Amino acid sequence: MNFESTYQSKSSRSRYYYLMFTLFSTILTLIPFTAFAKVEYKVPLPTAHCIKEPALMSENKLSIHTEEVTIGRQLLDSIFSLAVGYSSDRLLVICRIQSKDLPSFSKFSTMFGIKDDADNAYSLIAKGSQTKVNFYLDGEQVASQTLKSGQITVQNLDLTGKKNLAIEVSCARGGSSCASVNFINAFLF
């Protein structure tokens, strides 16, 4: 083997290693950008711009604070709750879900329920009363759930092309008032 063939052999290997190094470096550099491109923004609904309707009814409450609650014999953290004062009332919370300050959202997901002890003997809530939760996108009703004490459920909505999300709580039947609804999570994606 002469010097020139040995040099070409080493040169070929060097080029091969250099190309492999360049290829792997490029791939490793692109991985974080690819992962970043797939990241979904997850924003809690209470941080969106929301208003309560009717605004003047003090018996109807939107309470935004974390509270430990038991629903379905599970200990959960409620991030906000909605309650109506009387059976003839309703509470509507309307949120702007698209704005120039936020990313474009395509999904809404929430888990909500009524506390296990909402209609206990010491409560003003009638035994067996039910609370109805309606969901609206841009003013049109898209989903409805009726719950009683101890029930928990999930609601997922497609927000594609929508600008407003509204959640309405009212008494479905029974008693002079109905139980408040606790939201365990409520996220815009």
PyMOL commands that set and color helices and strands:
alter all, ss='L'
color gray80, all
select helices_A, chain A and resi 3-37+45-47
alter helices_A, ss='H'
color red, helices_A
select strands_A, chain A and resi 43-44+49-53+61-71+74-83+90-96+107-113+130-137+140-148+152-158+164-173+181-188
alter strands_A, ss='S'
color yellow, strands_A
deselect
rebuild
show_as cartoon
